Amino acid sequence: MEAMPYTQSLLANGMAIGYHAKAAPPTVTMPRLKAMVSGAIGGFLDVALNFNTQAMLDDNLLDQFFKIGWKMVMLGDETWLKLFPGLFIRHDGVSSFFVKDTVQVDQNVSRHLGHELNKDDWDFLILHYLGLDHVGHIGGRNSALMAPKLSEMDDVVKMIHMSSILNQKNDQGQTLLVVVSDHGMTESGNHGGSSYEETDSLALFIGLNNDISDYSSSTHNIIYQVDIAPTLALLFGVPIPKNNVGVLIAEIFGYLADDQQLKALELNSWQLLRLLQAQMPGLSCRNYLCDGFSDDQESKITKCSGSMGKMFCCLYTNAALLQNSWMSKEFPRSKSREDYSSAVTAYYEFLRTASEWLSRSATDKPVSLLTLGIAAMLLSCLILLSLLFNMCKEVYIREKYLFDLESAMQTWYLDETFVLGVILILIVSMISSSMVEEEQYIWHFVASTLNLLLLRKAIQCPPCGGAQGLHTLSKEQNKISCFRLSSIFVVLVSGRILRGWHQGGVNWTNLPDISKWLEQSGTDNVKSIQLVSCLLLMTLSLYVLFLLGSNKKFVLAIGFSFLMSGLLVLQHVTKHWDGMFASSSYSTTTLVQIIYATLGASTFGTVIALPWLVPFSISEMCSNQDLYMSTSAPNEVQNKSLMAKLRDSLYIVGWTYISCWCILQLLLQQTINSMPILLLLVQIFASMLYFSYSALHHKPWVEVAAFYFLGMAGHFALGNSNSLATIDVAGAFIGISSHSTVLSGILMFMITYASPMLFILSMVMYISVKETSYLPSPFSSDSTQLLKIMLGFPCLVPLGLNSILLTAYTIILLLMRNHLFVWSVFSPKYIYVCTTTVCVYVGVSVVSTTVTYTYLVLGFRRKMQGELSHQQ
């Protein structure tokens, strides 16, 4: 309020009236603009279309103004130009997605304002300022830039209002200034969800020709955002848009005579009745009389009841009859205020009831097409589950013949039963809107409980699996048991810290957590933790890489690339230690682009070149045969050594994926999330240690499921939720010098799904550390079986779990299509479910492509080496 003194003075002096205009979700720009100009409720598909806006085809105010010959000018957000191409005589659009810009984006509008106010060739001027929204995205509601930006907007209001007063004095016509916001914002400055902060938008009317002093001082005037469309339509004498579900704002029409106000309500009611008839075929209110309503129009009106169709007709007929009763009075109507008030009340009762019902059923739901889609999902799900079942059967048969594990393999352990039970828990939780909003609790419970079960199993079962385990000494067994217990304990402790880092969800974000405590303690503490996290992450990345042996040149080269990338990120962190807004400078953008290039070259270079650079010779195979179950058959020695080469290659490539992804996230994520990124890396390393020493104690699908659960728990530990408001829009423009929908969309996806993608990519390394003595010999006649078994569980388990959840939630969403929270809770969740599907398929594709490529290159090199040896 202190930042906008002139606007506050207008409200205090009765020269303006303000409203809390409740916006419908999704609270993003494009659907909210549509709601204000058409009065219609959009669907959640508009969230995706918001990034690629198309021309608006529905009936709307701007088309109506254009048809009556109005000249229109637009300055600001280019979304208007995409929605209404060709309607403006002048325009200057700016991109709404480049959120790092908080200055030029508004100056580009204001620089035309004085010139336009002095012109008289336009009837309708749109000014869409974006700076306030961008300030929120960068620094939140309490940003240091918020008050200056509000003051700048106050100056704009003053400039326009003073101009309108001059126009009135010069008899150039009355000017109406409407100040609106398309949405609100959360404390962190984001929006898109359905919380009060996000849906609480502004509607301020300045320049009305009636006494509004009774309403202007109130701060509790509440309307709906869709109410703006019919109000402006009737103010300017154009038809109400045919798909409007809004209701006239009563106080705006106070300057009209009583009969004109009733006529305006009649037009709004008639328009909504036509919309009801389109939604309810067969609905007709002709000659309809409510139960208990007599022919005497002055008799007391009874409360309407019955079916929705009957109730709508009853309410509409009541209002029409009361209006006719008041119009037919012979004495002066001004003395019959009670009859007039009854007619107005009856009209608003019908309007509000019809508007609420139409808002809930605004979007068509083609049930037949949805059913067909669900059938396709079910078929896909059954195919994936059948492949997974056959894989389990095949691996069981191989292990049964190689090891004496028949009795063990036929026993269902608690961890295996729990994983299957988790699927049921997740499906059941989807039915509850509260559980959907607070889904993070389920994933943290699932991940920690499964790891506790693994800890219990590690205590109960000594490490004795596999051919190597059969010959280990008692001392070595104790050492391995210590490694297993320590690693699973580290996973549990890290998970508990991650659980308390962000108080995610929707309803409990006000509760204290580690991130809030650190932010309250000061920016320096947060930056210090970011610096320490970067150093520890680099140290751990190099340590795990050099476990393979630092004497190999390619290992040193990869380690150097890790070090360079990490140091560049550290430079970026220290360079902007004091200010978060300096990140939009040219030098910073260049530095970030260098980091992108370094990480990309390191990752792709390692994946493509490593299989060709691994030392590969027959003499080396023979000298190393004691490491891989020595045998007298030379071909068998080669195969065992080749298996080791394949595992070494996948180990390095897999850790390269993991390390580079974590270094990238240190750059992209919010500063407060640097420690969670480190903890996720620690969880991956500890899990790899545990499962590498577990041999065949666990079913492979249980191990892969454990990684999947950790990835989803980490997703919420980074501050994500099932609300669109938690998407980090500002991070999607790091390192981008100009707006690009594709690049910013990719970065936004990478930030949001940092944890699930990280754990899926870790499957490359998981394949390299697992027991392989039951696998067929590499590069033999049974070589395709090797690839199938190596890739089977790491690929099919994430695909199967995701397919089950996607199919189940689609069915639930279809059943909940008329639920009160279908748009505010279930629809945003479905967007996340679909995007998670994209994440899983992209991750699995990378894993399968990497393993297959490495296998084929090593096979080709073995073949060529064999031909050379034969020629010699």
DRENPADO-956450 format. One record per residue (C-alpha): z, x, y. Coordinates in steps of 0.02 Angstrom, whole numbers, plus 50000, padded with zeros to 5 digits. Each point is the difference from the previous one (the first is absolute). Layout:
residues N
ZXY/...
//
This chain:
residues 872
500005000050000/500405014450118/498275007449969/499084984350060/500874994450161/498524990950076/499684989649845/501864996049990/499984994350182/498564988049962/501024992249860/501574999150105/499104991750146/499154986749893/498275007250028/499735003649815/500544993449833/500215010749847/500074996049815/500425008449837/498344996949913/500295001249812/498545008749915/499524996949819/499855014749880/499085011449983/500535006550170/498505011050035/498814998550146/498414991749937/500754984649913/501194997450146/498575000050125/499124987249892/501564989349999/500135000050190/498184995450033/499734987949854/501734993649957/499645003349816/501075009249872/499135014849919/500225007049826/500645016849940/498225005749972/500005002350189/501125015349975/498545009049920/498734992450120/501075006150145/499285017349970/498214993549997/499964984850113/498514988149984/499374986950123/501054984350005/499034984949938/501364986750014/500124988550150/500995008650139/500394999750185/498835013950051/498504991549922/500504983950089/500135009150167/498325008249970/499194983149965/500584992850167/499275014950093/501545010550032/499745018550038/501225010949903/500545018350016/500995010149872/500915016550025/501045008349863/500104998249812/498255000349926/500554987149870/499484986750127/498245007150006/499864999449810/500684982349989/498934993250143/498415010450017/498864995450145/501224988550092/500545012050138/499015004050156/500985016350016/501125009249880/500815016849969/500785001249827/501175013249928/500525003149820/501644991949950/500355011549852/500165016950085/501884997750024/500335017650064/499234994950167/501274991350111/499265004350170/498104999950007/499904984149896/500844990350143/499275009650144/498284995349934/500474981850032/500935001950165/498635010450081/498894984550002/501344987650050/499945001550190/498104999149999/500004984449889/501324990950103/498915002050155/498504992449912/499674981349992/498644999649865/501164997149852/501034985249941/500995007949859/500695017849996/500785007749843/501075015750018/500635006749834/501215014450026/500395010549844/501195013250066/501594990249967/499524997649817/499575018449982/501655005450076/500884989549870/499025007549857/500405017650056/501814998650055/500664982749958/500734986650113/501255012250077/498715013250040/500215009750161/498254994250049/500394981549978/500824996650169/498655009050102/498654990749905/500854983250032/500135004650184/498145003750001/499664982749928/501144992450132/498935008050135/498454992349920/500814982750002/500485002450183/498265005750048/499164985049918/501294987650065/499845006050179/498114998549984/500134982249936/501114995150147/498705006950120/498644990049914/501004984150023/500215003450185/498135003050018/499594983749911/499085009249862/500844989849864/501605000249901/500305014649881/501004999149839/500705016149929/500494999549816/500935015249932/500085000449810/500375012549861/499154998849833/501575004949903/501715008150013/500625016049919/501445006149892/501285012850059/498855013649933/498544992950100/498974993749854/499384982449965/499034989849873/501424991149911/500954983950029/501695005550070/500634992150160/499665015850101/498185000449943/499624981550022/500894998450169/498575001450125/499824995450183/499154985950093/500245000250189/499124987650117/499915004650185/499174989250133/500284982449932/499884986150129/501584990949949/501885001750012/500575010749855/501665005950072/500954990349867/499165010049862/499565016850077/501785006849999/500264995949817/499845014149873/499974988349851/498324991350027/499165001349830/498214995449955/498765005549868/498615012150041/498704987349943/500634988050134/499145010650133/498244994749945/500144980950024/501025002550158/498675010850084/498604988949935/500674984450083/500545009450157/498195005350029/499194984149936/499135006249842/500144992949824/501455005849892/499325011749863/499714989449846/501065010849882/501485000850119/501724996549926/500945002950163/500924987550110/499904997950190/501365009150097/500854985550091/500625009050157/498285006750044/499334982450032/501424994450113/498844998750151/498944986349917/500314981450021/500894991149857/498434991749933/499055016750005/501395008749904/499944986449867/498115001749994/500195018749968/501234996649859/498824986949930/498555012649997/501095013149913/500604987049874/498244993749966/499405017949970/501425003549876/499694983249914/498185005049973/500605016349924/501214990649887/498594988849941/498985015449956/501475006849899/500414983149922/498404991249948/500214981250008/501345000250134/499694985550120/501184993150131/498964985350061/501014984050021/501475008949919/501744993350036/501585008949949/501264991549888/501124989750110/498855000950151/499664982550067/498584993750106/501195000250148/499645017050076/501695000350087/500974998349837/501015014849941/498995012949904/500705004249828/499985017249924/498425004049904/500105004449815/498945000649843/498615011949951/499355013050122/498434989850036/500984984150036/501265009450106/498635008050107/499164983150027/501674992150040/500465013250129/498284999550082/499954980950006/501764999450073/499495011550141/498364990850035/500874982950004/501375006350115/498695007150116/499064983450001/501644990750030/500395010850152/498214998550066/500044981049985/501544997750110/499644989150151/501395007050109/499855017750071/500005012449857/501045012450098/501494988349975/499764999749811/500555018149967/500844995349836/498384993249925/499055015150063/501285012249927/499924990849833/498115001949993/500115018650042/501355002649870/498984990749869/498455010550036/500965016449987/500824994349838/498284997249925/499305016150075/501415011149937/500004992249826/498125001449983/499975017750072/501325006449879/499114992449850/498295006450053/500715017450033/500635000949822/498354994349926/498825008450123/499125011449877/498894993249863/500505005249825/498544999349876/501054997849845/498505000749882/499455017050066/501795006349995/500164994449819/498395009149956/500675015850082/501644998649906/499044998249836/499075016250038/501655008650040/500764993949837/498515006549902/500125017050086/501875000549968/499784996049814/498675013649983/501135013150078/501504994849894/498965000349840/499395017650042/501795005350033/500584992449835/498635008949903/500475016350086/501824997949948/499464996449822/498875015349992/501305011950071/501314993049881/498875003349850/499685018050055/501845003650029/500464991849836/498905011849899/500425015850098/501884997750012/501324990949901/500224986950135/499614984049908/501754992850006/500235005250182/498344992950055/500374983249921/501634998350098/499984991650169/501135009750117/500894992550149/498875008650127/498444992649920/500754982649996/500535001850181/498255004850059/499314984149921/501424990050074/499605007050173/498314991549994/500854983349971/501265003550139/498615003950124/499004984449955/501524988550015/500515007850167/498294995950074/500424981449995/501415002050127/499525002650183/501655009150031/499675012249857/498255003050066/500725004350171/501305011749924/498965007149857/500645017750034/501644995949913/499104996049838/499015016349996/501515010850042/500994991149862/498585002049875/499715018550037/501845004849997/500404989749844/498565007349901/500535017750047/501794996049948/499334994449832/499025016249986/501605009650041/500924990749864/498635003949876/500005018450050/501865001049966/499834991449831/498425008849935/499875019149987/498305007550041/499155002049833/498274992650019/498355008149963/499515015049901/500775011950125/501654990750002/500195001449811/500285018950013/501105001250154/501695008049987/501634991350038/500225010050161/498284995150060/500354981949957/501555000250110/499005007750141/498654986749985/501324986349994/500755006850160/498295000050084/499694982049948/501684993650057/499925009350165/498234994250040/500354981649966/501605001450103/498995007050146/498814985249986/501464987850008/500835008550150/498355001050094/499674981849963/501694994950068/499695009450163/498284992050015/500784982949968/501155002250151/498735008150115/499174984050062/500764982749998/498314992349963/499464982249973/500014986050127/501704991950010/501175015049995/499155012750112/501484999150120/501185007949872/500445018450024/499065013349901/499745018750004/498454999350110/500874989450134/501515011549997/498915015350026/498994992050140/501604995050089/500675017749984/498555006650104/498205005649993/500475018249974/500884996049837/498504990549935/498835014250048/501165012649918/499954990349838/498114999250012/499935018950022/501165003249852/499024987749892/498375009050039/500745017049954/500794993649838/498414991049950/498965015750025/501265010349901/500024987849855/498114998749998/499795018849987/501395001849871/499274987149881/498255007350022/500595017749960/500894994049842/498305002049919/499955018350049/499735008250169/498935014149930/498444989349995/498895001350152/499534981650007/501854995249996/500325011650149/498514992550093/500624982349972/501755005050051/499325007750160/499104983650042/501654990649974/500875012250115/498674998750136/500004981049997/501894999250006/500105012350145/498734989950098/501054984349973/501535009750056/499085005350157/499564981850034/501824995049976/500725013550113/498664997850132/500534981950030/501855002349975/500464991550163/498724986350023/499154987649887/498674994950125/499235017350016/499184997449832/498464992650084/499505016350085/498375008749958/500855015649932/501094989649884/498514990249936/499085016349965/501505007249908/500164984649891/498145000449959/500205018349947/501424994649885/498904986349926/498625012749969/501195012749922/500794987449882/498314992749953/499245017149965/501535005249898/499974984249895/498154998249967/499765018749983/501355001149867/499374984949904/498195005749998/500165018949986/501555002749892/499234995449830/498645012850035/501235013650052/501294999049860/499905016349897/498964996049849/499595012649863/500105001249813/501065015750009/501274991150108/500074985849876/500355011749857/501345009750094/500914983950045/499944991849832/501855003149967/500414988150141/499114985349922/500484997949817/499085014749921/498774996649861/498815010649898/498504989650048/499155007950153/499274983350056/501714992149995/500685014150107/498644996850127/500364981450003/501865002550027/499685012450139/498734988550079/501294986149998/501165011550096/498635003650128/499724981450022/501864997150026/500155014550122/498544993550102/500694982350005/501725006750046/499325009150153/498834986050052/501354986949977/501275009650103/498675003050133/499744981250013/501884997250014/500385013950125/498524996750115/500374981450001/501825003250048/499515012350137/498774987150067/501354986650001/501175011550098/498664999450134/499594981549992/501664991749966/501284995950132/501185014450039/501464991349916/499044999349834/499865018949977/501555001249889/499454985449887/498345008949972/500965015449942/501104989449887/498474991949921/499315017449962/501685004849924/499964984349892/498275004449936/500485017949957/501624994849915/499114986449901/498675012549944/501385011749939/500874986249907/498474993349912/499315017449960/501615004249907/500124982849919/498565003349877/499744983749904/501684992050037/499214986950112/498464989449978/498655006150120/499804982850078/501864999850043/499845016750088/498494994550101/500884983650043/501485010150064/498845009150121/499244983450055/501734992650035/500515015350101/498404998650101/500324981850045/501835003450042/499425014250112/498774988250085/501454989650066/501095015350030/498755005650132/500364984250100/498614988849933/500264981749958/498984984549961/499844996350186/498475005950093/501145005650143/500555015649906/498235007349995/499995015850105/498524997250116/500385014750115/499915012649858/498254994349958/499325008550156/500765017249976/498615012850015/498684987350055/499265003450170/499134983050015/500174983649910/499224998549828/500394984749896/499595008849837/501015015950033/501504991050073/499954987649856/500015014149872/501465008650087/500954983650010/499734997549813/500585017849963/501594997950103/500454983149926/499685004949819/500625018050010/501264998349859/499014989849871/498475011250021/501085015649986/500734994849833/498304994749931/499245016750050/501455008749913/499274993749835/498815014950001/501485011849991/500924988649878/498555001649878/500165019050008/501875001049961/500104987649856/500105003949814/498235002249933/500225005649820/499524982749936/498375000050099/498335004049917/499305017450024/499115002250167/498115001650008/499814995549816/499034986149920/501484988850044/499975005450181/499784982650073/501624994949915/500915013750095/499444993250167/500404982349949/501775004049945/500365011550148/499404987350127/500474984149907/501804997250051/499955008050175/498554988450045/500294984249899/501864997850037/499814999150192/498444989249980/500864988549876/501604998050101/499034996750159/498834987849912/501474989949933/500844999050171/498374995950090/499544986149879/501764992849997/500164999950189/498284992150023/500544985849886/501654998350094/499104999950168/498864986149938/501524989849946/500865003650166/498494995950108/500934985450082/501655009350016/500835000550171/499935019250001/498265002149928/499345008250159/501555009250057/500605007249833/498824997649852/498365003950087/500555016950074/500695004649829/498324995949921/499125011650123/501175013949944/499724995849816/498115001150023/500145016250099/501145007349866/498624996049876/498805010350104/501275014250006/500224999849810/498144999749965/499645014050124/501415010649929/499504997149819/498195004050043/500525016650076/501085004349849/498674995649871/498615008750097/501035015950022/500515001449817/498254996149938/499195012550118/501215013849951/499754996449816/498105000150014/499945016250100/501135009149877/498994993249856/498395006050079/500755017250031/500615001149820/498284995549937/499165013050111/501305013149950/499694996349818/498115001950019/500225016750088/501185006249866/498784994649864/498565009250086/501055015850014/
//
